[in-house]
Amino acid sequence: MNKFESILFDYGRYVFVSVFRKAQEEERYEDCAVMRDIMQKYHIPCDTSLEDWRTDLWRFGYSGDVAINNLSVYMVEALTRAGYSNS
């Protein structure tokens, strides 16, 4: 499992797609290619929204409130793990 796949499993698809968008902004095309392969492997659309993420949490029996409240922390941790700046 690579760092991007671990981000997906630890933080969910919304945070993963947000990291993917950051990679696109920073023109890290090799990372984008790796993440695109992961997105195809797990059938994750590029337009995953916050509501989609919350629905995923509900599907697994979680309210999603804690995750939504901690989203900024998750984003910082995921971006750091991916090796990107938080700005």
PDB file of N, CA, C and O in Angstrom, chain B, residues numbered from 101:
ATOM      1  N   MET B 101       0.860  -1.173   0.000  1.00  0.00           N
ATOM      2  CA  MET B 101       0.000   0.000   0.000  1.00  0.00           C
ATOM      3  C   MET B 101       0.905   1.236   0.000  1.00  0.00           C
ATOM      4  O   MET B 101       1.836   1.339   0.799  1.00  0.00           O
ATOM      5  N   ASN B 102       0.617   2.164  -0.906  1.00  0.00           N
ATOM      6  CA  ASN B 102       1.412   3.385  -0.957  1.00  0.00           C
ATOM      7  C   ASN B 102       0.778   4.482  -0.101  1.00  0.00           C
ATOM      8  O   ASN B 102      -0.289   4.294   0.483  1.00  0.00           O
ATOM      9  N   LYS B 103       1.454   5.625  -0.039  1.00  0.00           N
ATOM     10  CA  LYS B 103       0.980   6.698   0.844  1.00  0.00           C
ATOM     11  C   LYS B 103      -0.390   7.214   0.430  1.00  0.00           C
ATOM     12  O   LYS B 103      -1.179   7.611   1.288  1.00  0.00           O
ATOM     13  N   PHE B 104      -0.686   7.216  -0.848  1.00  0.00           N
ATOM     14  CA  PHE B 104      -1.982   7.733  -1.290  1.00  0.00           C
ATOM     15  C   PHE B 104      -3.116   6.774  -0.947  1.00  0.00           C
ATOM     16  O   PHE B 104      -4.203   7.192  -0.546  1.00  0.00           O
ATOM     17  N   GLU B 105      -2.850   5.505  -1.108  1.00  0.00           N
ATOM     18  CA  GLU B 105      -3.863   4.512  -0.747  1.00  0.00           C
ATOM     19  C   GLU B 105      -4.126   4.545   0.764  1.00  0.00           C
ATOM     20  O   GLU B 105      -5.264   4.379   1.204  1.00  0.00           O
ATOM     21  N   SER B 106      -3.079   4.757   1.543  1.00  0.00           N
ATOM     22  CA  SER B 106      -3.275   4.848   2.996  1.00  0.00           C
ATOM     23  C   SER B 106      -4.081   6.091   3.362  1.00  0.00           C
ATOM     24  O   SER B 106      -4.851   6.061   4.322  1.00  0.00           O
ATOM     25  N   ILE B 107      -3.918   7.179   2.619  1.00  0.00           N
ATOM     26  CA  ILE B 107      -4.735   8.379   2.848  1.00  0.00           C
ATOM     27  C   ILE B 107      -6.199   8.061   2.575  1.00  0.00           C
ATOM     28  O   ILE B 107      -7.078   8.459   3.341  1.00  0.00           O
ATOM     29  N   LEU B 108      -6.461   7.350   1.493  1.00  0.00           N
ATOM     30  CA  LEU B 108      -7.830   6.959   1.170  1.00  0.00           C
ATOM     31  C   LEU B 108      -8.439   6.127   2.294  1.00  0.00           C
ATOM     32  O   LEU B 108      -9.564   6.387   2.720  1.00  0.00           O
ATOM     33  N   PHE B 109      -7.708   5.137   2.773  1.00  0.00           N
ATOM     34  CA  PHE B 109      -8.249   4.249   3.802  1.00  0.00           C
ATOM     35  C   PHE B 109      -8.367   4.927   5.157  1.00  0.00           C
ATOM     36  O   PHE B 109      -9.287   4.630   5.919  1.00  0.00           O
ATOM     37  N   ASP B 110      -7.451   5.829   5.467  1.00  0.00           N
ATOM     38  CA  ASP B 110      -7.478   6.487   6.780  1.00  0.00           C
ATOM     39  C   ASP B 110      -8.465   7.642   6.860  1.00  0.00           C
ATOM     40  O   ASP B 110      -9.065   7.872   7.910  1.00  0.00           O
ATOM     41  N   TYR B 111      -8.641   8.378   5.751  1.00  0.00           N
ATOM     42  CA  TYR B 111      -9.443   9.603   5.802  1.00  0.00           C
ATOM     43  C   TYR B 111     -10.684   9.585   4.916  1.00  0.00           C
ATOM     44  O   TYR B 111     -11.547  10.451   5.060  1.00  0.00           O
ATOM     45  N   GLY B 112     -10.795   8.637   4.018  1.00  0.00           N
ATOM     46  CA  GLY B 112     -11.966   8.561   3.160  1.00  0.00           C
ATOM     47  C   GLY B 112     -11.762   9.236   1.816  1.00  0.00           C
ATOM     48  O   GLY B 112     -10.756   9.899   1.565  1.00  0.00           O
ATOM     49  N   ARG B 113     -12.753   9.040   0.967  1.00  0.00           N
ATOM     50  CA  ARG B 113     -12.591   9.481  -0.420  1.00  0.00           C
ATOM     51  C   ARG B 113     -12.638  10.989  -0.602  1.00  0.00           C
ATOM     52  O   ARG B 113     -12.017  11.501  -1.533  1.00  0.00           O
ATOM     53  N   TYR B 114     -13.345  11.715   0.244  1.00  0.00           N
ATOM     54  CA  TYR B 114     -13.392  13.175   0.085  1.00  0.00           C
ATOM     55  C   TYR B 114     -12.015  13.792   0.326  1.00  0.00           C
ATOM     56  O   TYR B 114     -11.564  14.630  -0.454  1.00  0.00           O
ATOM     57  N   VAL B 115     -11.357  13.383   1.389  1.00  0.00           N
ATOM     58  CA  VAL B 115     -10.018  13.896   1.687  1.00  0.00           C
ATOM     59  C   VAL B 115      -9.049  13.437   0.600  1.00  0.00           C
ATOM     60  O   VAL B 115      -8.190  14.206   0.168  1.00  0.00           O
ATOM     61  N   PHE B 116      -9.184  12.191   0.159  1.00  0.00           N
ATOM     62  CA  PHE B 116      -8.322  11.676  -0.906  1.00  0.00           C
ATOM     63  C   PHE B 116      -8.466  12.505  -2.182  1.00  0.00           C
ATOM     64  O   PHE B 116      -7.465  12.886  -2.789  1.00  0.00           O
ATOM     65  N   VAL B 117      -9.689  12.782  -2.586  1.00  0.00           N
ATOM     66  CA  VAL B 117      -9.920  13.574  -3.800  1.00  0.00           C
ATOM     67  C   VAL B 117      -9.405  15.002  -3.609  1.00  0.00           C
ATOM     68  O   VAL B 117      -8.926  15.615  -4.563  1.00  0.00           O
ATOM     69  N   SER B 118      -9.495  15.527  -2.411  1.00  0.00           N
ATOM     70  CA  SER B 118      -8.955  16.860  -2.137  1.00  0.00           C
ATOM     71  C   SER B 118      -7.435  16.873  -2.294  1.00  0.00           C
ATOM     72  O   SER B 118      -6.874  17.839  -2.810  1.00  0.00           O
ATOM     73  N   VAL B 119      -6.773  15.813  -1.855  1.00  0.00           N
ATOM     74  CA  VAL B 119      -5.325  15.695  -2.047  1.00  0.00           C
ATOM     75  C   VAL B 119      -5.019  15.573  -3.540  1.00  0.00           C
ATOM     76  O   VAL B 119      -4.043  16.146  -4.022  1.00  0.00           O
ATOM     77  N   PHE B 120      -5.840  14.837  -4.263  1.00  0.00           N
ATOM     78  CA  PHE B 120      -5.674  14.719  -5.714  1.00  0.00           C
ATOM     79  C   PHE B 120      -5.766  16.091  -6.386  1.00  0.00           C
ATOM     80  O   PHE B 120      -4.960  16.412  -7.259  1.00  0.00           O
ATOM     81  N   ARG B 121      -6.731  16.884  -5.984  1.00  0.00           N
ATOM     82  CA  ARG B 121      -6.877  18.233  -6.547  1.00  0.00           C
ATOM     83  C   ARG B 121      -5.668  19.105  -6.225  1.00  0.00           C
ATOM     84  O   ARG B 121      -5.229  19.899  -7.057  1.00  0.00           O
ATOM     85  N   LYS B 122      -5.132  18.954  -5.018  1.00  0.00           N
ATOM     86  CA  LYS B 122      -3.929  19.703  -4.627  1.00  0.00           C
ATOM     87  C   LYS B 122      -2.752  19.289  -5.506  1.00  0.00           C
ATOM     88  O   LYS B 122      -1.956  20.135  -5.912  1.00  0.00           O
ATOM     89  N   ALA B 123      -2.639  18.009  -5.798  1.00  0.00           N
ATOM     90  CA  ALA B 123      -1.577  17.519  -6.678  1.00  0.00           C
ATOM     91  C   ALA B 123      -1.719  18.122  -8.071  1.00  0.00           C
ATOM     92  O   ALA B 123      -0.722  18.470  -8.704  1.00  0.00           O
ATOM     93  N   GLN B 124      -2.952  18.245  -8.546  1.00  0.00           N
ATOM     94  CA  GLN B 124      -3.175  18.873  -9.845  1.00  0.00           C
ATOM     95  C   GLN B 124      -2.759  20.339  -9.820  1.00  0.00           C
ATOM     96  O   GLN B 124      -2.111  20.817 -10.751  1.00  0.00           O
ATOM     97  N   GLU B 125      -3.129  21.058  -8.756  1.00  0.00           N
ATOM     98  CA  GLU B 125      -2.765  22.474  -8.631  1.00  0.00           C
ATOM     99  C   GLU B 125      -1.254  22.668  -8.612  1.00  0.00           C
ATOM    100  O   GLU B 125      -0.735  23.616  -9.203  1.00  0.00           O
ATOM    101  N   GLU B 126      -0.551  21.764  -7.930  1.00  0.00           N
ATOM    102  CA  GLU B 126       0.900  21.869  -7.811  1.00  0.00           C
ATOM    103  C   GLU B 126       1.628  21.204  -8.979  1.00  0.00           C
ATOM    104  O   GLU B 126       2.857  21.136  -8.991  1.00  0.00           O
ATOM    105  N   GLU B 127       0.873  20.719  -9.952  1.00  0.00           N
ATOM    106  CA  GLU B 127       1.400  20.093 -11.161  1.00  0.00           C
ATOM    107  C   GLU B 127       2.324  18.910 -10.852  1.00  0.00           C
ATOM    108  O   GLU B 127       3.384  18.755 -11.459  1.00  0.00           O
ATOM    109  N   ARG B 128       1.905  18.096  -9.909  1.00  0.00           N
ATOM    110  CA  ARG B 128       2.639  16.874  -9.568  1.00  0.00           C
ATOM    111  C   ARG B 128       1.995  15.722 -10.338  1.00  0.00           C
ATOM    112  O   ARG B 128       1.193  14.956  -9.805  1.00  0.00           O
ATOM    113  N   TYR B 129       2.370  15.635 -11.585  1.00  0.00           N
ATOM    114  CA  TYR B 129       1.692  14.729 -12.499  1.00  0.00           C
ATOM    115  C   TYR B 129       1.946  13.256 -12.198  1.00  0.00           C
ATOM    116  O   TYR B 129       1.070  12.423 -12.430  1.00  0.00           O
ATOM    117  N   GLU B 130       3.125  12.920 -11.686  1.00  0.00           N
ATOM    118  CA  GLU B 130       3.377  11.522 -11.328  1.00  0.00           C
ATOM    119  C   GLU B 130       2.459  11.097 -10.182  1.00  0.00           C
ATOM    120  O   GLU B 130       1.911   9.995 -10.194  1.00  0.00           O
ATOM    121  N   ASP B 131       2.296  11.978  -9.194  1.00  0.00           N
ATOM    122  CA  ASP B 131       1.379  11.687  -8.092  1.00  0.00           C
ATOM    123  C   ASP B 131      -0.053  11.580  -8.605  1.00  0.00           C
ATOM    124  O   ASP B 131      -0.812  10.712  -8.174  1.00  0.00           O
ATOM    125  N   CYS B 132      -0.414  12.466  -9.524  1.00  0.00           N
ATOM    126  CA  CYS B 132      -1.766  12.427 -10.100  1.00  0.00           C
ATOM    127  C   CYS B 132      -2.021  11.091 -10.788  1.00  0.00           C
ATOM    128  O   CYS B 132      -3.106  10.523 -10.669  1.00  0.00           O
ATOM    129  N   ALA B 133      -1.018  10.591 -11.508  1.00  0.00           N
ATOM    130  CA  ALA B 133      -1.178   9.315 -12.207  1.00  0.00           C
ATOM    131  C   ALA B 133      -1.382   8.170 -11.213  1.00  0.00           C
ATOM    132  O   ALA B 133      -2.220   7.295 -11.435  1.00  0.00           O
ATOM    133  N   VAL B 134      -0.621   8.175 -10.126  1.00  0.00           N
ATOM    134  CA  VAL B 134      -0.766   7.138  -9.101  1.00  0.00           C
ATOM    135  C   VAL B 134      -2.156   7.223  -8.476  1.00  0.00           C
ATOM    136  O   VAL B 134      -2.833   6.209  -8.303  1.00  0.00           O
ATOM    137  N   MET B 135      -2.574   8.451  -8.137  1.00  0.00           N
ATOM    138  CA  MET B 135      -3.889   8.621  -7.510  1.00  0.00           C
ATOM    139  C   MET B 135      -5.016   8.294  -8.484  1.00  0.00           C
ATOM    140  O   MET B 135      -6.044   7.753  -8.076  1.00  0.00           O
ATOM    141  N   ARG B 136      -4.839   8.611  -9.754  1.00  0.00           N
ATOM    142  CA  ARG B 136      -5.852   8.280 -10.762  1.00  0.00           C
ATOM    143  C   ARG B 136      -6.030   6.766 -10.838  1.00  0.00           C
ATOM    144  O   ARG B 136      -7.155   6.278 -10.946  1.00  0.00           O
ATOM    145  N   ASP B 137      -4.927   6.021 -10.783  1.00  0.00           N
ATOM    146  CA  ASP B 137      -5.018   4.556 -10.787  1.00  0.00           C
ATOM    147  C   ASP B 137      -5.790   4.049  -9.570  1.00  0.00           C
ATOM    148  O   ASP B 137      -6.599   3.127  -9.682  1.00  0.00           O
ATOM    149  N   ILE B 138      -5.539   4.649  -8.418  1.00  0.00           N
ATOM    150  CA  ILE B 138      -6.262   4.265  -7.199  1.00  0.00           C
ATOM    151  C   ILE B 138      -7.742   4.594  -7.348  1.00  0.00           C
ATOM    152  O   ILE B 138      -8.601   3.811  -6.942  1.00  0.00           O
ATOM    153  N   MET B 139      -8.038   5.744  -7.927  1.00  0.00           N
ATOM    154  CA  MET B 139      -9.435   6.144  -8.125  1.00  0.00           C
ATOM    155  C   MET B 139     -10.153   5.163  -9.047  1.00  0.00           C
ATOM    156  O   MET B 139     -11.317   4.834  -8.821  1.00  0.00           O
ATOM    157  N   GLN B 140      -9.465   4.698 -10.079  1.00  0.00           N
ATOM    158  CA  GLN B 140     -10.068   3.716 -10.975  1.00  0.00           C
ATOM    159  C   GLN B 140     -10.236   2.369 -10.280  1.00  0.00           C
ATOM    160  O   GLN B 140     -11.248   1.692 -10.461  1.00  0.00           O
ATOM    161  N   LYS B 141      -9.242   1.985  -9.487  1.00  0.00           N
ATOM    162  CA  LYS B 141      -9.285   0.702  -8.780  1.00  0.00           C
ATOM    163  C   LYS B 141     -10.473   0.628  -7.824  1.00  0.00           C
ATOM    164  O   LYS B 141     -11.122  -0.412  -7.713  1.00  0.00           O
ATOM    165  N   TYR B 142     -10.758   1.737  -7.133  1.00  0.00           N
ATOM    166  CA  TYR B 142     -11.823   1.755  -6.130  1.00  0.00           C
ATOM    167  C   TYR B 142     -13.081   2.492  -6.600  1.00  0.00           C
ATOM    168  O   TYR B 142     -13.987   2.746  -5.807  1.00  0.00           O
ATOM    169  N   HIS B 143     -13.133   2.832  -7.881  1.00  0.00           N
ATOM    170  CA  HIS B 143     -14.310   3.473  -8.482  1.00  0.00           C
ATOM    171  C   HIS B 143     -14.684   4.769  -7.755  1.00  0.00           C
ATOM    172  O   HIS B 143     -15.826   4.950  -7.332  1.00  0.00           O
ATOM    173  N   ILE B 144     -13.708   5.659  -7.621  1.00  0.00           N
ATOM    174  CA  ILE B 144     -13.913   6.939  -6.945  1.00  0.00           C
ATOM    175  C   ILE B 144     -14.000   8.030  -8.005  1.00  0.00           C
ATOM    176  O   ILE B 144     -13.048   8.233  -8.759  1.00  0.00           O
ATOM    177  N   PRO B 145     -15.127   8.734  -8.075  1.00  0.00           N
ATOM    178  CA  PRO B 145     -15.248   9.814  -9.056  1.00  0.00           C
ATOM    179  C   PRO B 145     -14.464  11.052  -8.621  1.00  0.00           C
ATOM    180  O   PRO B 145     -14.279  11.298  -7.429  1.00  0.00           O
ATOM    181  N   CYS B 146     -14.010  11.823  -9.607  1.00  0.00           N
ATOM    182  CA  CYS B 146     -13.261  13.057  -9.325  1.00  0.00           C
ATOM    183  C   CYS B 146     -14.119  14.117  -8.655  1.00  0.00           C
ATOM    184  O   CYS B 146     -13.598  15.015  -7.993  1.00  0.00           O
ATOM    185  N   ASP B 147     -15.414  14.019  -8.820  1.00  0.00           N
ATOM    186  CA  ASP B 147     -16.307  15.055  -8.294  1.00  0.00           C
ATOM    187  C   ASP B 147     -16.939  14.656  -6.959  1.00  0.00           C
ATOM    188  O   ASP B 147     -18.060  15.067  -6.658  1.00  0.00           O
ATOM    189  N   THR B 148     -16.233  13.861  -6.165  1.00  0.00           N
ATOM    190  CA  THR B 148     -16.735  13.460  -4.851  1.00  0.00           C
ATOM    191  C   THR B 148     -16.927  14.696  -3.980  1.00  0.00           C
ATOM    192  O   THR B 148     -16.034  15.535  -3.865  1.00  0.00           O
ATOM    193  N   SER B 149     -18.085  14.795  -3.380  1.00  0.00           N
ATOM    194  CA  SER B 149     -18.414  15.976  -2.570  1.00  0.00           C
ATOM    195  C   SER B 149     -18.392  15.638  -1.083  1.00  0.00           C
ATOM    196  O   SER B 149     -18.279  14.478  -0.687  1.00  0.00           O
ATOM    197  N   LEU B 150     -18.502  16.675  -0.285  1.00  0.00           N
ATOM    198  CA  LEU B 150     -18.581  16.502   1.162  1.00  0.00           C
ATOM    199  C   LEU B 150     -19.810  15.681   1.535  1.00  0.00           C
ATOM    200  O   LEU B 150     -19.764  14.876   2.466  1.00  0.00           O
ATOM    201  N   GLU B 151     -20.900  15.883   0.817  1.00  0.00           N
ATOM    202  CA  GLU B 151     -22.121  15.119   1.068  1.00  0.00           C
ATOM    203  C   GLU B 151     -21.918  13.635   0.762  1.00  0.00           C
ATOM    204  O   GLU B 151     -22.446  12.775   1.468  1.00  0.00           O
ATOM    205  N   ASP B 152     -21.157  13.337  -0.286  1.00  0.00           N
ATOM    206  CA  ASP B 152     -20.843  11.939  -0.606  1.00  0.00           C
ATOM    207  C   ASP B 152     -20.067  11.287   0.535  1.00  0.00           C
ATOM    208  O   ASP B 152     -20.327  10.144   0.909  1.00  0.00           O
ATOM    209  N   TRP B 153     -19.114  12.034   1.077  1.00  0.00           N
ATOM    210  CA  TRP B 153     -18.297  11.527   2.177  1.00  0.00           C
ATOM    211  C   TRP B 153     -19.165  11.265   3.402  1.00  0.00           C
ATOM    212  O   TRP B 153     -19.033  10.230   4.054  1.00  0.00           O
ATOM    213  N   ARG B 154     -20.043  12.198   3.707  1.00  0.00           N
ATOM    214  CA  ARG B 154     -20.939  12.032   4.854  1.00  0.00           C
ATOM    215  C   ARG B 154     -21.847  10.810   4.638  1.00  0.00           C
ATOM    216  O   ARG B 154     -22.104  10.055   5.577  1.00  0.00           O
ATOM    217  N   THR B 155     -22.325  10.619   3.419  1.00  0.00           N
ATOM    218  CA  THR B 155     -23.152   9.451   3.108  1.00  0.00           C
ATOM    219  C   THR B 155     -22.369   8.161   3.319  1.00  0.00           C
ATOM    220  O   THR B 155     -22.909   7.179   3.829  1.00  0.00           O
ATOM    221  N   ASP B 156     -21.089   8.165   2.925  1.00  0.00           N
ATOM    222  CA  ASP B 156     -20.239   6.996   3.185  1.00  0.00           C
ATOM    223  C   ASP B 156     -20.181   6.697   4.674  1.00  0.00           C
ATOM    224  O   ASP B 156     -20.286   5.542   5.085  1.00  0.00           O
ATOM    225  N   LEU B 157     -20.014   7.733   5.477  1.00  0.00           N
ATOM    226  CA  LEU B 157     -19.944   7.546   6.928  1.00  0.00           C
ATOM    227  C   LEU B 157     -21.258   6.993   7.465  1.00  0.00           C
ATOM    228  O   LEU B 157     -21.256   6.086   8.297  1.00  0.00           O
ATOM    229  N   TRP B 158     -22.375   7.531   6.996  1.00  0.00           N
ATOM    230  CA  TRP B 158     -23.688   7.040   7.426  1.00  0.00           C
ATOM    231  C   TRP B 158     -23.862   5.576   7.053  1.00  0.00           C
ATOM    232  O   TRP B 158     -24.393   4.781   7.830  1.00  0.00           O
ATOM    233  N   ARG B 159     -23.410   5.234   5.860  1.00  0.00           N
ATOM    234  CA  ARG B 159     -23.542   3.856   5.378  1.00  0.00           C
ATOM    235  C   ARG B 159     -22.834   2.871   6.307  1.00  0.00           C
ATOM    236  O   ARG B 159     -23.268   1.729   6.460  1.00  0.00           O
ATOM    237  N   PHE B 160     -21.746   3.320   6.923  1.00  0.00           N
ATOM    238  CA  PHE B 160     -20.997   2.463   7.838  1.00  0.00           C
ATOM    239  C   PHE B 160     -21.414   2.636   9.293  1.00  0.00           C
ATOM    240  O   PHE B 160     -20.760   2.118  10.198  1.00  0.00           O
ATOM    241  N   GLY B 161     -22.506   3.366   9.515  1.00  0.00           N
ATOM    242  CA  GLY B 161     -23.067   3.469  10.855  1.00  0.00           C
ATOM    243  C   GLY B 161     -22.546   4.610  11.704  1.00  0.00           C
ATOM    244  O   GLY B 161     -22.778   4.633  12.913  1.00  0.00           O
ATOM    245  N   TYR B 162     -21.840   5.564  11.094  1.00  0.00           N
ATOM    246  CA  TYR B 162     -21.325   6.712  11.834  1.00  0.00           C
ATOM    247  C   TYR B 162     -22.174   7.934  11.528  1.00  0.00           C
ATOM    248  O   TYR B 162     -22.739   8.043  10.440  1.00  0.00           O
ATOM    249  N   SER B 163     -22.266   8.851  12.477  1.00  0.00           N
ATOM    250  CA  SER B 163     -23.073  10.053  12.241  1.00  0.00           C
ATOM    251  C   SER B 163     -22.363  11.010  11.293  1.00  0.00           C
ATOM    252  O   SER B 163     -23.013  11.729  10.534  1.00  0.00           O
ATOM    253  N   GLY B 164     -21.047  11.025  11.332  1.00  0.00           N
ATOM    254  CA  GLY B 164     -20.287  11.921  10.475  1.00  0.00           C
ATOM    255  C   GLY B 164     -19.997  13.262  11.113  1.00  0.00           C
ATOM    256  O   GLY B 164     -19.187  14.027  10.590  1.00  0.00           O
ATOM    257  N   ASP B 165     -20.642  13.568  12.238  1.00  0.00           N
ATOM    258  CA  ASP B 165     -20.453  14.872  12.872  1.00  0.00           C
ATOM    259  C   ASP B 165     -19.008  15.089  13.317  1.00  0.00           C
ATOM    260  O   ASP B 165     -18.437  16.155  13.087  1.00  0.00           O
ATOM    261  N   VAL B 166     -18.426  14.087  13.949  1.00  0.00           N
ATOM    262  CA  VAL B 166     -17.044  14.212  14.414  1.00  0.00           C
ATOM    263  C   VAL B 166     -16.104  14.366  13.224  1.00  0.00           C
ATOM    264  O   VAL B 166     -15.195  15.195  13.252  1.00  0.00           O
ATOM    265  N   ALA B 167     -16.320  13.572  12.186  1.00  0.00           N
ATOM    266  CA  ALA B 167     -15.470  13.650  11.001  1.00  0.00           C
ATOM    267  C   ALA B 167     -15.570  15.019  10.339  1.00  0.00           C
ATOM    268  O   ALA B 167     -14.554  15.590   9.943  1.00  0.00           O
ATOM    269  N   ILE B 168     -16.773  15.545  10.217  1.00  0.00           N
ATOM    270  CA  ILE B 168     -16.954  16.865   9.608  1.00  0.00           C
ATOM    271  C   ILE B 168     -16.266  17.931  10.461  1.00  0.00           C
ATOM    272  O   ILE B 168     -15.621  18.834   9.928  1.00  0.00           O
ATOM    273  N   ASN B 169     -16.404  17.825  11.781  1.00  0.00           N
ATOM    274  CA  ASN B 169     -15.763  18.794  12.673  1.00  0.00           C
ATOM    275  C   ASN B 169     -14.241  18.719  12.616  1.00  0.00           C
ATOM    276  O   ASN B 169     -13.560  19.724  12.822  1.00  0.00           O
ATOM    277  N   ASN B 170     -13.708  17.538  12.338  1.00  0.00           N
ATOM    278  CA  ASN B 170     -12.256  17.343  12.287  1.00  0.00           C
ATOM    279  C   ASN B 170     -11.691  17.401  10.871  1.00  0.00           C
ATOM    280  O   ASN B 170     -10.521  17.083  10.661  1.00  0.00           O
ATOM    281  N   LEU B 171     -12.492  17.796   9.916  1.00  0.00           N
ATOM    282  CA  LEU B 171     -12.062  17.780   8.519  1.00  0.00           C
ATOM    283  C   LEU B 171     -10.783  18.578   8.293  1.00  0.00           C
ATOM    284  O   LEU B 171      -9.896  18.118   7.574  1.00  0.00           O
ATOM    285  N   SER B 172     -10.668  19.753   8.884  1.00  0.00           N
ATOM    286  CA  SER B 172      -9.465  20.563   8.661  1.00  0.00           C
ATOM    287  C   SER B 172      -8.219  19.857   9.203  1.00  0.00           C
ATOM    288  O   SER B 172      -7.144  19.951   8.609  1.00  0.00           O
ATOM    289  N   VAL B 173      -8.358  19.160  10.315  1.00  0.00           N
ATOM    290  CA  VAL B 173      -7.234  18.392  10.869  1.00  0.00           C
ATOM    291  C   VAL B 173      -6.872  17.254   9.922  1.00  0.00           C
ATOM    292  O   VAL B 173      -5.695  17.017   9.647  1.00  0.00           O
ATOM    293  N   TYR B 174      -7.880  16.556   9.429  1.00  0.00           N
ATOM    294  CA  TYR B 174      -7.635  15.457   8.493  1.00  0.00           C
ATOM    295  C   TYR B 174      -6.939  15.950   7.223  1.00  0.00           C
ATOM    296  O   TYR B 174      -6.036  15.293   6.706  1.00  0.00           O
ATOM    297  N   MET B 175      -7.367  17.105   6.731  1.00  0.00           N
ATOM    298  CA  MET B 175      -6.765  17.646   5.508  1.00  0.00           C
ATOM    299  C   MET B 175      -5.286  17.967   5.726  1.00  0.00           C
ATOM    300  O   MET B 175      -4.445  17.627   4.893  1.00  0.00           O
ATOM    301  N   VAL B 176      -4.973  18.619   6.841  1.00  0.00           N
ATOM    302  CA  VAL B 176      -3.577  18.962   7.139  1.00  0.00           C
ATOM    303  C   VAL B 176      -2.738  17.692   7.255  1.00  0.00           C
ATOM    304  O   VAL B 176      -1.644  17.616   6.696  1.00  0.00           O
ATOM    305  N   GLU B 177      -3.246  16.704   7.976  1.00  0.00           N
ATOM    306  CA  GLU B 177      -2.516  15.445   8.143  1.00  0.00           C
ATOM    307  C   GLU B 177      -2.313  14.736   6.806  1.00  0.00           C
ATOM    308  O   GLU B 177      -1.224  14.234   6.527  1.00  0.00           O
ATOM    309  N   ALA B 178      -3.350  14.693   5.985  1.00  0.00           N
ATOM    310  CA  ALA B 178      -3.259  14.007   4.691  1.00  0.00           C
ATOM    311  C   ALA B 178      -2.293  14.722   3.755  1.00  0.00           C
ATOM    312  O   ALA B 178      -1.491  14.074   3.082  1.00  0.00           O
ATOM    313  N   LEU B 179      -2.361  16.041   3.705  1.00  0.00           N
ATOM    314  CA  LEU B 179      -1.444  16.796   2.847  1.00  0.00           C
ATOM    315  C   LEU B 179      -0.002  16.635   3.306  1.00  0.00           C
ATOM    316  O   LEU B 179       0.908  16.514   2.486  1.00  0.00           O
ATOM    317  N   THR B 180       0.200  16.633   4.611  1.00  0.00           N
ATOM    318  CA  THR B 180       1.545  16.428   5.149  1.00  0.00           C
ATOM    319  C   THR B 180       2.052  15.037   4.797  1.00  0.00           C
ATOM    320  O   THR B 180       3.204  14.876   4.394  1.00  0.00           O
ATOM    321  N   ARG B 181       1.200  14.039   4.949  1.00  0.00           N
ATOM    322  CA  ARG B 181       1.578  12.660   4.625  1.00  0.00           C
ATOM    323  C   ARG B 181       1.927  12.528   3.146  1.00  0.00           C
ATOM    324  O   ARG B 181       2.823  11.768   2.781  1.00  0.00           O
ATOM    325  N   ALA B 182       1.218  13.269   2.296  1.00  0.00           N
ATOM    326  CA  ALA B 182       1.482  13.213   0.858  1.00  0.00           C
ATOM    327  C   ALA B 182       2.715  14.019   0.467  1.00  0.00           C
ATOM    328  O   ALA B 182       3.221  13.887  -0.648  1.00  0.00           O
ATOM    329  N   GLY B 183       3.199  14.859   1.392  1.00  0.00           N
ATOM    330  CA  GLY B 183       4.386  15.660   1.109  1.00  0.00           C
ATOM    331  C   GLY B 183       4.084  17.003   0.482  1.00  0.00           C
ATOM    332  O   GLY B 183       4.935  17.574  -0.199  1.00  0.00           O
ATOM    333  N   TYR B 184       2.877  17.519   0.701  1.00  0.00           N
ATOM    334  CA  TYR B 184       2.471  18.798   0.130  1.00  0.00           C
ATOM    335  C   TYR B 184       2.396  19.854   1.218  1.00  0.00           C
ATOM    336  O   TYR B 184       2.217  19.545   2.397  1.00  0.00           O
ATOM    337  N   SER B 185       2.535  21.102   0.802  1.00  0.00           N
ATOM    338  CA  SER B 185       2.379  22.200   1.759  1.00  0.00           C
ATOM    339  C   SER B 185       0.900  22.389   2.049  1.00  0.00           C
ATOM    340  O   SER B 185       0.054  22.029   1.231  1.00  0.00           O
ATOM    341  N   ASN B 186       0.587  22.947   3.197  1.00  0.00           N
ATOM    342  CA  ASN B 186      -0.798  23.112   3.623  1.00  0.00           C
ATOM    343  C   ASN B 186      -1.421  24.399   3.127  1.00  0.00           C
ATOM    344  O   ASN B 186      -2.606  24.630   3.365  1.00  0.00           O
ATOM    345  N   SER B 187      -0.679  25.232   2.457  1.00  0.00           N
ATOM    346  CA  SER B 187      -1.233  26.525   2.022  1.00  0.00           C
ATOM    347  C   SER B 187      -2.008  26.414   0.741  1.00  0.00           C
ATOM    348  O   SER B 187      -2.533  27.412   0.248  1.00  0.00           O
TER     349      SER B 187
END
